[in-house]
Amino acid sequence: MAEITTRDANQTNNDEQDEEDEQVETSDDDKPAPSNAKKSKKQQRRTNHNNNTIQQIAKSDEELAMEIHQQENRPSLRHSRPVKTTSSVSNKKSSSVKAERRKTSYNKELDLSDQLASVVGGNQMPRSEVVKRMWAYFKEHNLLDPHNKQYVNCDETLAKLFGRKRIRAFGMLKDLTKHMSDPDKQ
């Protein structure tokens, strides 16, 4: 951008100098005034010169833009270390990671109460799946509050489950923990 602004400034300076040259030529009384033919030739040369400089600037601007684009999008000059992987080591790690993930409290299969199982359609599932199915139930039965979508207007089944007629949907897991139990702790 700095180069573009300097070019524009140089162009305006050149235009001002050309205007000053015209004024100097017209103000001299010693020299005879140039004829109309000479004036028209000068004007044609000046317009041709201006057109050529504008085309050169436009081309150079495009070239400059391409150079800047290439500089910004070039790959990093840093060299990263190659990652050493062996197929046997990576397979062992991935299988152990998957086994560890299933043991977390969020992915652990929990026993559900009969009331909750009737709504979500299963006797054992993780918390995340219970929440997904509850949202599906809310949308299927059109239970979201039309004025404030973060609240749910409970039907008879949900009113028995939660103990209220209106609940906050984002806090429903707090109320559902009463209906979930860990099979390992029993």
NORLINLIN-V122309 format. One line per field, one symbol per residue. psi: psi as a letter, one per 40 degrees, with the letter a starting at -180 (. if undefined). Layout:
psi->???
This chain:
psi->ddddddddddddddddddddddddddehediihiidddddddddddddddddddddddddddddddddddddeiiieihiiihhiidddddddddddddddeeiddehhihiiddddddefidhiiddddddddddddddefehhddheeihhiadddddddeiehihdeeddddeddeiihdde.
